[in-house]
Amino acid sequence: MPIYRRTAYIGGALASCFAQSNQDFEVIVHDDTENDSVRKIVESFASPKIRYIHNNPALGMLEKVADFQTRVRTEWMVYLCDDDLLEPDYIASVARHIAANPDAALIRSRHQLITQEGQPLRLDALTPYRSTAAEFMVQMFKPDAKTFRTNLTGVAFRTVALQAVGKDIFNMRHSDRVLYAITALGGSVICDENVLVKLRVHGGSISGKLDPDFRVAVDEALALKRVMDRVFATLRERAQVPEERATIADGVTQFNGYFRRSIQRAIDNGLLALLKTKRGSVRHDFGEAKAVLNENEVPTFPTLHIYELAMNLPFSVRSVAMDLLRTLKLRKRGG
């Protein structure tokens, strides 16, 4: 569990660990908080199962997430974000799947999205219990409403597989999908049909995506494409029958759709942030954004026309308008 300052949810996250029907686990908490606020909550559980690590100076989120690979003492490991929850049968179910599937590369379950207050939102689409790496690529890159929620929380990885991937993977904006894709090359992917993980959706989990420099997000989408090109090349080398090659081709199609949506999202969020924060003309930024869409053969999107109209409004008016639009976007993503 990586954490920094946020104390509202970690007690619930830890409680969900200690409510497990299978108690064969260890919890490692990596904390960058300057004061003792998180430490006090962790120590209130008074459990020898917890290893608490306080970083001074702070490591940062990416370094903490990567550092877990060197500290885990078990064959399998699971990341749990401090605002998410595990259902009581999570570890027992994962243990059963490990025993029944010695070739498993990663094990996950369906996710239930919940509000900040814990009320249920969208439930992930059901995917097959057992998938090959190629089949998993098809599932992973479908549009959000048609597939599972890709998130670092609640997926069981072989520790040695994560160590082999290395920590640099976490420097990518799409690190969760890259991590899934690379580790899936090591065997089959297992998905429990039951909801064993709850993911909390709130403004703080999304706001970081609204970056006025859309070029950074575009570069990260292009970096993802380079990684996935290598993953698909590996799958093609392994393919032995036409059915496998057809599944790989379907995976490439699904990924290309995801890639185009990523470019659209980067520019969409970037232009929204620019219109909200940048005084003066943003016409040059619009020209660059359209050039990126053309270069990558990415279609335009509906809000682009809204932004083109808004950029001619006085800054005070368009800033308020962008606040309203952002609120609508957050509400839509949460549902």
Buried (B, 14 or more C-beta within 10 A) or exposed (E): BBBBEBEEBBBBBBEBBBBBEBEEBBBBBBBBBBEEEBBEBBEEBEEEBBEBBBBEEBBEBBBBBBBBBEEBEEEBBBBBBBBBBBBBBBBBBBBBBBEEBEEBBBBBBBBBBBEBEEEEBBEBBEBEEBBBBBBBBBBBBBEBEEBBBBBBBBBBBBBEBBBEBEBEBBEBBBBBBBBBBBBBBBBBBBBBEEBBBBBBBBEEBBEEBBBBEBBEBBEBBBBBBEBBEEBBEEBBEEBEEEEBBEBBBBBBEBBBEBBBBBBBBBBBBBBBBBBBEBEEEBEEBBEBBBEBBEEBEBEEBEBBEBBEEBBEBEEEEBBEBBEEBBEEBBEEBBE
